[in-house]
Amino acid sequence: MSPILIITGPTATGKTRFALTLARKFSGELVSADSRQVYIGADIVTGKDIPPGFVKAASDLLWQTRPLTYFTDTQTRIWLTDIVHPNEPFNVSFWKQCADLVIADIFSRRRLPIVVGGTGLYLKSLTQNLSQIHTPFNPRLRRRLAGYTAVELFNYLKSVSPAKAASLNSSDAANPRRLIRAIEIFSLPPPAYDVGPYASLTLGLTAPRDYLFHRVEDRVASRLQSGAAVEAASLLKKYSPDSPGMTACGYRAFTRPDFSSAWITSEKQYLRRQLTWFAKIPAVSWFDVSVPGWQATAEKKFASWYNQYSAQKTRTLI
């Protein structure tokens, strides 16, 4: 089984920068696992951070009849940003379909897939059998549930899956969109289609909460200087604030007069949710990015693991 490297962790830890460093050293290509960066035009607010010198190119890989694009500087590719427009639906099942296509293509060219991002469910779909992610949308059920309150939806979910209802955190239990999706999934028998997990090593980047909060504040300030307000205004003229791609922290903040502080607050709330999620994930090798020398230690950890798979090819990384 060919291996993939996963680099994850909460926002503002420098995951993409570290992933690019490893990609250039070890013949890798990045596969973005960020649920907001899949949207075309949502660049500055979501922090796509495509390095200078990278240009967009179309591949011959097709997802739902459209070619998947990637960014490249001729040496390294960055996949799975700019897949759909902000008013188009996109979910973990769609992302997994795209990721499987891209990872197979990277393997075929004898390069290393480096999956990088902080969307936990996307990453979980690669490492565990999540057959429920392929449950199709049910338009009739969605129309019927559209007028329900969050409390009514939660009680409905409890009637079809008490275990799922009990597992929800307070945020998800008050989110009608997520509740409807859970009802949709647990109202149907699991599909026969199942996807096996990849062999993977997961490196997690983290830091003390106060350190990350300061980095969030700095990143919001930097993105505002880079034109985030102009980008948000342009997109909100084209798309409803309720469009899938406009639900990111930053875009919703720009509907308020105190958008700067609102954006920082929402990013910090998102960071807290991420930290809670990642605390429950097993088999992650964590590295504190506020500690000098963490990058060299993380590289050695990766190389030791990867050499197990490259030994039969007489290939050694370090």
HELIX and SHEET records of a PDB file:
HELIX    1   1 LYS A   15  LYS A   25  1                                  11    
HELIX    2   2 VAL A   92  SER A  108  1                                  17    
HELIX    3   3 GLY A  120  THR A  127  1                                   8    
HELIX    4   4 SER A  131  HIS A  134  5                                   4    
HELIX    5   5 PRO A  139  LEU A  145  1                                   7    
HELIX    6   6 ALA A  150  VAL A  160  1                                  11    
HELIX    7   7 PRO A  162  SER A  167  1                                   6    
HELIX    8   8 SER A  170  ALA A  173  1                                   4    
HELIX    9   9 PRO A  176  PHE A  186  1                                  11    
HELIX   10  10 ARG A  209  GLN A  225  1                                  17    
HELIX   11  11 ALA A  228  LYS A  238  1                                  11    
HELIX   12  12 PRO A  244  MET A  246  5                                   3    
HELIX   13  13 CYS A  249  ALA A  253  1                                   5    
HELIX   14  14 PHE A  259  PHE A  278  1                                  20    
HELIX   15  15 TRP A  294  SER A  310  1                                  17    
HELIX   16  16 ALA A  311  LYS A  313  5                                   3    
SHEET    1   A 8 VAL A  55  TRP A  63  0                                        
SHEET    2   A 8 ARG A  66  THR A  72 -1                                        
SHEET    3   A 8 ARG A  77  TRP A  79 -1                                        
SHEET    4   A 8 GLY A  28  SER A  32  1                                        
SHEET    5   A 8 LEU A 112  VAL A 116  1                                        
SHEET    6   A 8 PRO A   3  THR A   8  1                                        
SHEET    7   A 8 ALA A 199  THR A 206  1                                        
SHEET    8   A 8 SER A 285  ASP A 288  1                                        
END                                                                             
